[in-house]
């Protein structure tokens, strides 16, 4: 890969040539001459002054970057508003300070971190073509993105376990999911993400980047950056593949087991209405998980196996998809679809707009049982969702 540039103006015109194939990625990147000189300086190891990478965006689709920016702006806005709303409602209402809603709070916070770690820079690239990102900032973004995805998959597993206990072990719900248990689950999820991501980041950061610094991606994705190294990047790539396979394989196996047991319990209910609502709830949860796990795993394995079979822009779009779509959908599926959260959102809106409370002022009674099997008249938490 080579740079062809003029020194007439700080805004340089860069033409990227990959092998014998000209990608035609001629963009106006707002880079200082100093940065460009450093990017082009040949050396055997990464120069401490080579302080920037250049993100291309979606290779091959530069002509429609502005069109991609519009839906991405909408997705980011909805994701931020939805997750902030979920956090605010749960934090402000003591009646929602329960295990299920604590998980929703943490999930909303992780979604905000995940979407804001990549979407703003992607929008900058799509709107202005400025894909320059600092060397340190690139690796920080990489660490945050991959750590956040590891935390999110752990949260999805925890929420599946929460639903399993609530539906299949309703009488033991309060004794199983105690505050200390919740804290232990949260700490375990974070520690696992740190333990997995720290070695990967160390491997990538310590690779020498003495040639091109042009990343053919819209964010600092591990494989896209590692391929720029002058040394063998296979150890870090192999570690990434194995770690993702173990984490996702472990979590998906237990999530599938939890929902299988939930479905068995649901089909033993005598109430058809309860079965329908429970199936609707489980179906929406599973749909979100499929939208999260499937693009993520397909993106990872395509980077390994499908480089010649799948166009690069398809791989990049798929990688972008699983980072920005789930944070937008999670507040809708896990949050606003929950009756108690939805009621409080509408009530807050009613108070803001009309000054009147639309909820019953009487103290809300918490259901005592959750799908107590064998009792057709039992109350269900899942019936709080539609």
C-alpha positions in Angstrom: 0.0 0.0 0.0 1.4 3.4 -1.0 0.7 7.0 -0.5 0.7 9.5 -3.3 0.4 13.0 -2.0 1.0 16.6 -2.7 2.7 19.0 -0.3 1.0 22.1 -1.5 -1.7 22.3 1.2 -2.2 20.7 4.6 -5.3 19.1 3.3 -3.7 16.2 1.4 -5.1 14.1 -1.4 -4.3 10.4 -0.7 -4.7 7.6 -3.1 -4.7 4.2 -1.6 -3.3 1.4 -3.7 -3.6 -2.1 -2.4 -1.4 -4.6 -4.3 -2.1 -4.1 -8.0 -5.7 -3.1 -7.3 -6.5 0.6 -7.1 -9.5 0.9 -4.7 -10.0 4.4 -6.0 -10.3 5.6 -2.5 -9.4 9.2 -3.2 -10.4 11.3 -0.3 -9.6 14.7 1.3 -8.3 13.9 4.7 -7.6 16.8 7.0 -4.3 15.8 8.2 -1.3 17.9 9.1 1.8 17.6 7.0 3.7 16.4 10.1 1.3 13.5 10.6 1.5 12.5 7.0 5.2 12.5 7.0 5.2 10.4 10.1 2.7 8.0 8.5 4.9 7.6 5.5 8.2 7.2 7.3 9.7 3.8 6.6 11.3 2.1 9.6 11.6 -1.4 10.9 9.5 -0.7 14.0 6.6 1.5 14.9 7.8 5.1 15.3 6.7 6.8 18.5 5.9 9.8 16.3 3.7 7.7 13.9 0.8 8.8 16.0 -2.2 8.2 13.7 -4.1 5.6 11.7 -6.5 6.5 8.9 -9.9 4.8 8.9 -11.3 4.4 5.4 -15.0 4.0 6.4 -16.7 1.4 4.2 -14.2 0.4 1.5 -15.8 0.5 -2.0 -18.9 2.5 -0.8 -17.3 5.9 -0.4 -19.8 7.5 -2.8 -22.7 6.7 -0.5 -21.1 7.6 2.8 -23.5 10.5 3.2 -26.4 8.1 2.7 -25.0 5.8 5.3 -24.6 8.7 7.7 -28.3 9.5 7.8 -29.6 6.1 9.2 -26.5 5.9 11.5 -27.4 9.3 13.0 -31.0 8.1 13.6 -29.8 4.8 15.1 -27.3 6.6 17.4 -30.0 9.1 18.5 -32.6 6.4 19.3 -30.0 4.3 21.1 -28.8 7.1 23.3 -32.3 8.4 24.1 -33.7 4.9 24.7 -30.9 3.8 27.0 -30.8 7.1 28.9 -34.5 6.9 29.4 -34.2 3.3 30.8 -31.5 4.3 33.2 -33.4 7.4 34.4 -36.7 5.6 35.0 -35.1 2.7 36.8 -32.8 4.9 38.9 -35.6 7.3 39.9 -38.2 4.7 40.8 -37.5 2.7 44.0 -40.2 0.2 42.9 -37.9 -0.9 40.1 -34.9 -1.6 42.2 -35.0 -5.3 41.6 -32.6 -7.8 40.0 -34.2 -7.8 36.6 -34.1 -4.0 36.4 -30.6 -3.8 37.7 -29.5 -6.0 34.8 -31.4 -3.7 32.4 -29.6 -0.7 33.9 -26.2 -2.2 33.4 -27.1 -3.4 29.8 -28.3 0.2 29.0 -25.0 1.6 30.3 -22.9 -0.9 28.2 -25.0 -0.1 25.1 -24.3 3.6 25.6 -20.6 2.9 25.9 -20.6 0.5 22.9 -22.5 2.9 20.5 -20.6 6.1 21.5 -17.2 4.4 21.2 -17.6 3.9 17.4 -20.6 5.8 16.0 -19.3 9.4 16.4 -16.1 8.6 14.6 -18.0 6.7 11.9 -20.2 9.8 11.4 -17.2 12.0 11.1 -15.8 9.7 8.4 -19.1 9.6 6.5 -19.8 13.3 6.7 -16.4 14.9 6.3 -14.1 12.1 5.1 -11.8 12.7 8.1 -10.7 9.2 9.1 -7.6 10.1 11.1 -7.5 8.6 14.6 -4.6 8.8 17.0 -2.4 5.7 17.5 -3.4 5.5 21.2 -7.0 6.4 20.6 -7.3 3.6 18.0 -6.2 0.9 20.5 -8.3 2.4 23.3 -11.3 2.2 21.0 -10.4 -1.4 20.1 -10.2 -2.3 23.8 -13.5 -0.6 24.7 -15.4 -2.1 21.8 -14.3 -5.7 22.4 -14.5 -5.5 26.2 -18.0 -4.0 25.9 -19.1 -6.8 23.6 -17.7 -9.4 26.1 -19.6 -7.7 28.9 -22.8 -7.5 26.9 -22.8 -11.2 26.1 -22.3 -11.9 29.8 -25.2 -9.7 30.6 -27.5 -11.5 28.1 -26.6 -14.8 29.8 -27.3 -13.3 33.2 -30.7 -12.0 32.0 -31.5 -15.4 30.6 -30.7 -16.9 34.0 -32.8 -14.3 35.7 -35.8 -15.3 33.6 -35.2 -18.9 34.2 -35.2 -18.5 38.0 -38.3 -16.2 37.8 -40.3 -18.6 35.7 -39.0 -22.0 36.8 -38.1 -21.3 40.4 -40.5 -18.5 41.4 -40.6 -19.4 45.1 -36.8 -19.2 45.4 -36.3 -16.1 43.3 -35.6 -13.7 46.2 -33.3 -16.2 47.9 -31.3 -17.1 44.8 -30.9 -13.6 43.3 -29.8 -11.7 46.4 -27.9 -8.4 46.2 -24.6 -10.2 46.9 -25.3 -12.7 44.1 -26.1 -9.8 41.7 -22.8 -8.1 42.7 -20.9 -11.3 42.2 -22.4 -11.9 38.8 -21.6 -8.3 37.7 -18.0 -8.5 39.0 -17.5 -11.9 37.3 -18.7 -10.5 33.9 -16.4 -7.5 34.1 -13.4 -9.5 35.3 -13.9 -12.1 32.5 -14.0 -9.3 29.9 -10.8 -7.7 31.2 -9.0 -11.0 31.5 -9.8 -11.9 27.9 -9.2 -8.5 26.3 -6.0 -7.4 28.1 -3.8 -10.1 26.5 -5.3 -9.5 23.0 -4.7 -5.7 23.3 -1.1 -6.4 24.5 -0.5 -8.6 21.5 -1.8 -6.0 19.0 -0.2 -3.0 20.6 3.2 -4.6 20.6 3.2 -5.4 16.9 5.4 -3.1 14.7 3.5 -0.9 12.3 6.2 0.3 9.9 4.3 0.3 6.6 0.8 1.5 5.9 -1.4 2.9 8.6 -4.6 2.9 6.5 -7.2 0.8 8.2 -9.7 -0.6 5.7 -12.6 -0.4 8.2 -14.9 2.2 9.8 -13.5 1.7 13.3 -10.4 0.1 14.8 -11.4 -3.5 14.5 -8.8 -5.9 15.7 -8.3 -7.9 12.5 -8.2 -4.9 10.3 -5.5 -3.2 12.4 -3.4 -6.3 13.0 -3.1 -6.9 9.3 -1.2 -3.7 8.9 1.7 -5.0 11.1 5.1 -5.7 9.6 5.5 -8.8 11.8 3.4 -12.0 12.0 0.0 -11.1 13.4 -1.3 -14.7 13.4 -0.9 -15.2 17.3 -3.2 -12.2 18.1 -5.6 -13.2 15.3 -5.7 -16.8 16.5 -6.1 -15.7 20.1 -9.1 -13.5 19.1 -10.7 -16.3 17.2 -10.3 -18.8 20.0 -11.4 -16.4 22.8 -14.5 -15.3 20.9 -15.4 -18.9 20.2 -15.1 -19.9 23.8 -17.0 -16.9 25.2 -19.8 -16.9 22.7 -20.0 -20.7 22.7 -20.2 -20.9 26.5 -22.8 -18.1 26.8 -25.0 -19.2 23.9 -25.1 -22.7 25.2 -26.3 -21.7 28.6 -28.7 -19.1 27.1 -30.2 -21.7 24.9 -30.5 -24.1 27.8 -32.2 -21.5 30.0 -34.8 -20.6 27.3 -35.4 -24.3 26.6 -36.2 -24.9 30.2 -38.4 -21.7 30.3 -40.4 -23.0 27.2 -40.9 -26.4 28.9 -42.3 -24.6 32.0 -44.5 -22.3 29.8 -46.1 -25.2 27.9 -47.0 -26.7 31.2 -49.2 -23.7 32.1 -52.9 -24.2 31.9 -53.6 -20.5 31.1 -53.5 -19.9 27.3 -53.1 -16.1 27.9 -50.1 -16.7 30.2 -48.5 -19.0 27.6 -49.0 -16.5 24.9 -47.5 -13.6 26.8 -44.5 -15.7 28.0 -43.8 -16.9 24.5 -44.0 -13.3 23.2 -41.5 -12.2 25.8 -39.1 -15.1 25.2 -39.5 -14.6 21.4 -38.5 -10.9 21.5 -35.5 -11.7 23.8 -34.3 -14.5 21.5 -34.7 -12.2 18.4 -32.4 -9.6 20.0 -29.9 -12.2 20.9 -29.9 -13.6 17.3 -29.4 -10.0 15.9 -26.4 -9.6 18.3 -24.7 -13.0 18.1 -25.2 -13.9 14.4 -23.7 -10.8 12.8 -20.9 -10.8 15.3 -19.8 -14.4 14.7 -20.4 -14.3 10.9 -18.2 -11.1 10.9 -15.4 -12.8 12.8 -15.3 -16.0 10.7 -15.7 -14.1 7.4 -12.5 -12.2 8.3 -10.8 -15.5 8.6 -12.4 -17.7 6.0 -14.4 -15.6 3.6 -11.9 -12.9 2.6 -12.0 -13.9 -1.1 -15.6 -15.0 -1.1 -17.3 -12.0 0.6 -16.8 -8.4 -0.5 -14.9 -6.3 1.9 -17.6 -3.7 2.2 -20.0 -6.5 3.3 -17.7 -7.6 6.0 -17.3 -4.0 7.3 -21.0 -3.3 7.2 -21.8 -6.6 9.1 -19.2 -5.7 11.8 -20.8 -2.2 12.1 -24.2 -3.7 12.2 -23.8 -5.7 15.4 -22.3 -2.7 17.3 -25.0 -0.1 16.5 -28.3 -2.1 16.0 -28.5 -4.0 19.3 -28.0 -0.8 21.4 -30.9 0.7 19.6 -33.2 -2.4 20.0 -32.4 -3.4 23.6 -34.2 -0.5 25.2 -37.3 -1.3 23.1 -37.3 -5.0 23.6 -36.0 -5.3 27.2 -37.2 -2.0 28.5 -40.3 -0.4 27.0 -41.8 -3.8 26.3 -41.8 -4.4 30.1 -45.1 -3.2 31.4 -43.9 -1.6 34.6 -41.2 0.5 32.8 -43.6 1.4 30.0 -46.2 2.7 32.6 -43.6 4.8 34.3 -42.4 6.2 31.0 -45.9 7.2 29.9 -46.6 8.6 33.4 -43.4 10.7 33.2 -44.4 12.0 29.8 -48.0 12.7 31.0 -46.7 14.7 34.0 -44.3 16.6 31.8 -46.9 17.5 29.2 -50.2 17.8 31.2 -49.1 17.9 34.8 -51.4 15.0 35.7 -50.5 11.5 36.9 -51.9 8.7 34.8 -51.0 5.9 37.2 -53.1 4.6 40.1 -51.8 6.5 43.1 -52.4 3.5 45.3 -49.3 1.5 46.2 -48.4 -1.1 43.6 -48.4 -4.6 44.9 -45.6 -6.9 43.8 -46.7 -10.3 42.5 -45.9 -13.0 45.0 -45.4 -15.8 42.5 -43.9 -16.1 39.1 -45.3 -18.9 37.0 -45.7 -21.3 39.9 -46.1 -24.5 37.9 -49.2 -26.5 38.5 -51.3 -23.5 39.7 -53.3 -22.0 36.9 -54.2 -18.9 38.8 -50.6 -17.9 39.7 -49.3 -14.5 38.7 -46.4 -14.1 36.3 -43.7 -11.4 35.9 -43.7 -12.3 32.3 -47.3 -11.2 32.2 -46.0 -7.7 32.9 -44.6 -7.8 29.3 -46.6 -7.8 26.1 
